[in-house]
Amino acid sequence: MRIAVVATSRHPISEPYAGGQETHTALLVRGLRSLGHFVRLYAVDGTDIDLADELVPYVGRPRLSDLARQDPSMPEIGFLSDLTSFTGAVADLLARDDVDLVHNQSLHFLPLALSTALRVPLVTTLHTPPYPWMELGIALAPPRAEFVSVSVANASGWTTLTAPPRVILNGVEDDGLGEGTGGDDLVWVGRLTAEKGTDLAIAAARRAGRRLRIVGPVSNRAWFDEVVAPELGDDVVHVGHLSHRELVAQVRECAVALVTPRWDEPFGLVAAEAAVSGTPVVALDRGGLREFLAPSLGVLVDPEGSDEEVAARLAVAVDEAVSRRDVRQSALAALGSERMVAEHIELYRELVLSRRATS
């Protein structure tokens, strides 16, 4: 098949990945190509040029005149940039008309709103809970538009769809390096923002008497400077934003990965990645995490109560022993990327054959 993938316009698809959405896109593209499918990727300039068979950088926002910039109704610049990117991408798809299917990974309303003009199926992955602009796109999309959610928990929130989305759990690529030796330290991975709960992990690690390694980009500088930075020291270290290989090396050296969201995670990719690396997971029982984090992979902790109560539960769970080899084997069986890619290809084929039968 010839597949076009429309990626996010906010971050390039390159390491170190900005988040789970970018990681998912890269993994899917690589998996499709490994099975012989052609992939054209629409993405931000700076995306890995070797990732897809063809990379089409998004069109940049043109320079506005001085008079236009003074218009009191001038939208936010990022909004205008997104409009330029996705309008250009869909226009290119319509002009070429040479793919079998379009997979929208962008979380933007325009590919959906303009998909009525496409002669091929459109699949949209719902990486997040619903928000107004995406619901607008859904309302303007044709009935044949197909939706995929990364978990049952996330799917349940998208109530404006005419039919429930198909659920395809995220997958994790096996790098073949085994489960690692572990160690005494704990590790926390993710974007450093309030909703990810880094401060809960810090409190839990200190209660457990363990050193904590924090890995990830500072996405909310004001919050980081106020809440996290003052806690850094010998027992709490911010390692930085790392490439996937460097990140996995850190995780393999640690006893347990803490996953501490203050919101309902649509999936919880960092937990799946830690488990595939053989590192047991201690996570707050929120969102999609409960759908794959079985006892063979780690411990789910009740998220209700004060921060002190939650941190205390996390600290106790850290000492619940789980075999690293068992964690890795269980994770590969349930969360391997081959399964995720195969389920997407099955969906693509269903849609392509259905469209051909009705055209």
Backbone hydrogen bonds, N-H to C=O, Kabsch-Sander energy under -0.5 kcal/mol:
donor,donor_aa,acceptor,acceptor_aa,energy
3,I,1,M,-0.6
3,I,38,F,-3.0
4,A,101,L,-2.5
5,V,40,R,-3.0
6,V,103,H,-2.7
7,A,5,V,-0.7
7,A,42,Y,-2.7
14,S,12,P,-1.4
23,T,19,G,-2.0
24,H,20,G,-2.9
25,T,21,Q,-2.0
26,A,22,E,-2.2
27,L,23,T,-2.5
28,L,24,H,-2.4
29,V,25,T,-2.4
30,R,26,A,-2.5
31,G,27,L,-2.3
32,L,28,L,-2.6
33,R,29,V,-2.2
34,S,30,R,-2.1
35,L,31,G,-0.8
35,L,32,L,-0.7
36,G,33,R,-1.9
37,H,32,L,-2.1
38,F,1,M,-2.2
40,R,3,I,-2.6
41,L,39,V,-0.5
41,L,54,E,-3.1
42,Y,5,V,-3.0
42,Y,40,R,-0.5
43,A,41,L,-0.6
43,A,56,V,-1.6
44,V,8,T,-0.6
47,T,44,V,-1.6
48,D,13,I,-1.7
51,L,48,D,-1.5
53,D,39,V,-1.3
54,E,39,V,-1.7
56,V,41,L,-3.1
56,V,54,E,-0.5
58,Y,43,A,-2.0
69,R,65,S,-2.1
70,Q,66,D,-0.9
70,Q,67,L,-0.6
71,D,68,A,-1.4
74,M,71,D,-2.0
79,F,76,E,-0.6
80,L,76,E,-1.7
81,S,77,I,-2.4
82,D,78,G,-2.3
83,L,79,F,-2.2
84,T,80,L,-2.2
85,S,81,S,-2.5
86,F,82,D,-2.6
87,T,83,L,-2.1
88,G,84,T,-2.1
89,A,85,S,-1.9
90,V,86,F,-2.4
91,A,87,T,-2.3
92,D,88,G,-2.0
93,L,89,A,-2.2
94,L,90,V,-2.5
95,A,91,A,-2.1
96,R,92,D,-2.1
97,D,93,L,-2.7
100,D,2,R,-3.0
101,L,2,R,-1.2
102,V,121,P,-2.5
103,H,4,A,-3.4
104,N,102,V,-0.6
104,N,123,V,-3.9
105,Q,6,V,-2.9
105,Q,103,H,-0.8
112,L,108,H,-0.6
113,A,109,F,-2.9
114,L,110,L,-2.6
115,S,112,L,-1.0
117,A,114,L,-1.6
118,L,115,S,-1.2
123,V,102,V,-2.7
124,T,146,E,-2.3
125,T,104,N,-2.1
126,L,124,T,-0.5
126,L,148,V,-3.7
127,H,125,T,-1.0
134,M,131,Y,-0.5
135,E,131,Y,-1.9
136,L,132,P,-2.0
137,G,133,W,-1.9
138,I,134,M,-2.4
139,A,135,E,-2.0
140,L,136,L,-1.6
141,A,137,G,-1.1
145,A,142,P,-2.0
146,E,122,L,-2.4
148,V,124,T,-2.6
149,S,166,R,-2.7
150,V,126,L,-1.1
154,N,266,P,-0.5
155,A,151,S,-2.1
156,S,152,V,-1.9
157,G,154,N,-1.1
158,W,155,A,-1.4
159,T,157,G,-1.9
161,L,158,W,-0.9
166,R,147,F,-2.4
168,I,149,S,-2.4
168,I,166,R,-0.6
170,N,150,V,-0.6
172,V,335,L,-2.6
175,D,173,E,-0.6
182,G,252,R,-2.0
186,L,211,R,-3.1
187,V,256,V,-2.2
188,W,213,R,-2.7
189,V,258,L,-0.6
190,G,215,V,-2.3
192,L,217,P,-3.0
193,T,191,R,-1.6
196,K,193,T,-1.1
197,G,193,T,-0.5
197,G,194,A,-1.3
198,T,193,T,-0.6
200,L,197,G,-0.9
201,A,197,G,-1.4
202,I,198,T,-2.0
203,A,199,D,-2.2
204,A,200,L,-2.4
205,A,201,A,-2.6
206,R,202,I,-2.0
207,R,203,A,-2.0
208,A,204,A,-2.1
209,G,205,A,-0.6
209,G,206,R,-0.7
210,R,205,A,-2.8
212,L,235,D,-2.8
213,R,186,L,-2.5
214,I,212,L,-0.5
214,I,237,V,-3.3
215,V,188,W,-2.9
215,V,213,R,-0.5
216,G,240,G,-2.0
219,S,217,P,-1.1
220,N,192,L,-1.6
224,F,220,N,-2.7
225,D,221,R,-2.8
226,E,222,A,-1.7
227,V,223,W,-3.1
228,V,223,W,-0.7
228,V,224,F,-1.0
229,A,224,F,-3.0
231,E,228,V,-1.9
232,L,228,V,-0.6
232,L,229,A,-1.3
233,G,236,V,-2.9
237,V,212,L,-2.6
239,V,214,I,-2.7
239,V,237,V,-0.9
240,G,214,I,-0.8
242,L,240,G,-0.7
247,L,243,S,-2.9
248,V,244,H,-2.7
249,A,245,R,-1.8
250,Q,246,E,-1.7
251,V,247,L,-2.4
252,R,248,V,-2.6
253,E,249,A,-0.9
253,E,250,Q,-0.6
254,C,251,V,-1.7
255,A,185,D,-3.0
256,V,185,D,-0.8
257,A,280,P,-2.7
258,L,187,V,-2.8
258,L,256,V,-0.5
259,V,282,V,-2.3
262,R,195,E,-3.6
263,W,195,E,-0.7
265,E,263,W,-1.2
271,A,268,G,-1.0
272,A,268,G,-1.3
273,E,269,L,-2.7
274,A,270,V,-2.0
275,A,271,A,-2.2
276,V,272,A,-2.2
277,S,273,E,-1.2
278,G,275,A,-1.9
279,T,274,A,-2.2
281,V,297,L,-1.9
282,V,257,A,-2.7
283,A,281,V,-0.5
283,A,299,V,-2.6
284,L,259,V,-2.1
285,D,301,V,-2.7
286,R,284,L,-2.2
288,G,265,E,-3.4
289,L,286,R,-1.6
290,R,287,G,-0.7
291,E,288,G,-1.4
292,F,289,L,-1.3
293,L,289,L,-2.4
294,A,292,F,-2.1
297,L,294,A,-2.5
298,G,294,A,-1.1
299,V,281,V,-2.8
301,V,283,A,-2.9
310,V,306,S,-2.4
311,A,307,D,-2.7
312,A,308,E,-2.0
313,R,309,E,-1.9
314,L,310,V,-2.4
315,A,311,A,-2.3
316,V,312,A,-1.9
317,A,313,R,-2.1
318,V,314,L,-1.4
319,D,315,A,-0.5
319,D,316,V,-1.1
320,E,317,A,-1.8
321,A,319,D,-0.7
327,V,323,S,-2.4
328,R,324,R,-2.4
329,Q,325,R,-2.5
330,S,326,D,-2.4
331,A,327,V,-2.3
332,L,328,R,-2.6
333,A,329,Q,-1.8
334,A,330,S,-1.7
335,L,331,A,-3.3
336,G,332,L,-1.2
337,S,172,V,-1.7
339,R,336,G,-0.7
340,M,336,G,-1.2
341,V,337,S,-2.7
342,A,338,E,-2.4
343,E,339,R,-2.1
344,H,340,M,-1.7
345,I,341,V,-2.4
346,E,342,A,-2.2
347,L,343,E,-1.7
348,Y,344,H,-2.9
349,R,345,I,-2.6
350,E,346,E,-1.9
351,L,347,L,-2.3
352,V,348,Y,-2.8
353,L,349,R,-2.6
354,S,350,E,-2.1
355,R,351,L,-2.4
356,R,352,V,-2.3
357,A,353,L,-2.0
358,T,354,S,-1.1
359,S,355,R,-0.7
359,S,356,R,-0.5
